[in-house]
Amino acid sequence: MADRTLLVLAAVLEVSAGLVLFLSPSVFVHLLLGADVVETGSILGRVAGFGLLSLGIACWPGADIGTPSPILTSDADVQLAGGGLPC
């Protein structure tokens, strides 16, 4: 049960971050970095927000918790790409 709760929490966080980034990239960047966004950054922010939103929806756990979740595999990919350093 704890695994399912963790996956639901991670999916909800990804969907909410994706929605905020997709709908208003300037607010997201200002909250995260305290910087302003130019027009190109706004477009890229919306693309990244759509990606996070899609990943969060895809990661919503189904009935079978035995299969690896895309959240777990994407986190592993980020760890490997970052040289194993915590993000």
RODO-2510 file (C-alpha; in nm, 4 decimals, decimal comma):
residues 87
     n   res          X          Y          Z
     1     m     0,0000     0,0000     0,0000
     2     a     0,2873     0,2389     0,0720
     3     d     0,4251     0,1939    -0,2812
     4     r     0,0920     0,2871    -0,4356
     5     t     0,0609     0,5937    -0,2120
     6     l     0,4108     0,7070    -0,3073
     7     l     0,3387     0,6650    -0,6794
     8     v     0,0088     0,8543    -0,6517
     9     l     0,1841     1,1369    -0,4648
    10     a     0,4625     1,1541    -0,7249
    11     a     0,2097     1,1533    -1,0118
    12     v     0,0042     1,4296    -0,8484
    13     l     0,3152     1,6423    -0,7948
    14     e     0,4257     1,5954    -1,1562
    15     v     0,0806     1,6770    -1,2930
    16     s     0,0499     1,9884    -1,0768
    17     a     0,3997     2,1127    -1,1673
    18     g     0,3279     2,0401    -1,5336
    19     l     0,0004     2,2329    -1,5238
    20     v     0,1581     2,5374    -1,3590
    21     l     0,4506     2,5305    -1,6010
    22     f     0,2212     2,4824    -1,9015
    23     l    -0,0312     2,7492    -1,8052
    24     s     0,2070     3,0121    -1,6686
    25     p     0,5783     2,9450    -1,7201
    26     s     0,6759     3,2897    -1,5913
    27     v     0,5132     3,2253    -1,2508
    28     f     0,6785     2,8848    -1,2256
    29     v     1,0246     3,0200    -1,3102
    30     h     0,9797     3,3172    -1,0794
    31     l     0,8841     3,0884    -0,7888
    32     l     1,1626     2,8421    -0,8645
    33     l     1,4497     3,0720    -0,9643
    34     g     1,3346     3,4251    -0,8905
    35     a     1,4097     3,5325    -1,2493
    36     d     1,2095     3,6733    -1,5378
    37     v     1,1353     3,4763    -1,8537
    38     v     1,1751     3,6023    -2,2085
    39     e     0,9476     3,4939    -2,4926
    40     t     1,1570     3,1946    -2,6019
    41     g     1,1821     3,0688    -2,2454
    42     s     0,8060     3,0900    -2,2142
    43     i     0,7590     2,8691    -2,5194
    44     l     1,0125     2,6153    -2,3943
    45     g     0,8503     2,6256    -2,0504
    46     r     0,5146     2,5355    -2,2010
    47     v     0,6708     2,2428    -2,3884
    48     a     0,8389     2,1207    -2,0688
    49     g     0,5124     2,1656    -1,8788
    50     f     0,3277     1,9540    -2,1331
    51     g     0,5974     1,6869    -2,0978
    52     l     0,5644     1,6841    -1,7185
    53     l     0,1875     1,6728    -1,7459
    54     s     0,2049     1,3787    -1,9867
    55     l     0,4547     1,1943    -1,7688
    56     g     0,2412     1,2469    -1,4588
    57     i    -0,0663     1,1089    -1,6334
    58     a     0,1296     0,8121    -1,7695
    59     c     0,2706     0,7410    -1,4259
    60     w    -0,0633     0,7188    -1,2517
    61     p    -0,0553     0,3713    -1,0955
    62     g    -0,2993     0,1174    -1,2299
    63     a    -0,4331    -0,1916    -1,0606
    64     d    -0,1093    -0,3900    -1,1030
    65     i     0,1627    -0,2388    -0,8860
    66     g     0,4101    -0,5136    -0,9765
    67     t     0,5177    -0,3521    -1,3035
    68     p     0,7817    -0,0781    -1,2957
    69     s     0,6372     0,2696    -1,3043
    70     p     0,7546     0,5293    -1,5569
    71     i     0,8259     0,7621    -1,2611
    72     l     1,0741     0,5158    -1,1181
    73     t     1,2426     0,4584    -1,4523
    74     s     1,2542     0,8299    -1,5372
    75     d     1,4101     0,9035    -1,1968
    76     a     1,6692     0,6359    -1,2648
    77     d     1,7393     0,7907    -1,6058
    78     v     1,7915     1,1319    -1,4479
    79     q     2,0251     0,9809    -1,1894
    80     l     2,2299     0,8068    -1,4586
    81     a     2,2403     1,1132    -1,6827
    82     g     2,3481     1,3310    -1,3915
    83     g     2,6348     1,1011    -1,3029
    84     g     2,4533     0,9540    -1,0048
    85     l     2,4287     1,2856    -0,8213
    86     p     2,1030     1,3698    -0,6426
    87     c     1,8915     1,6154    -0,8386
***
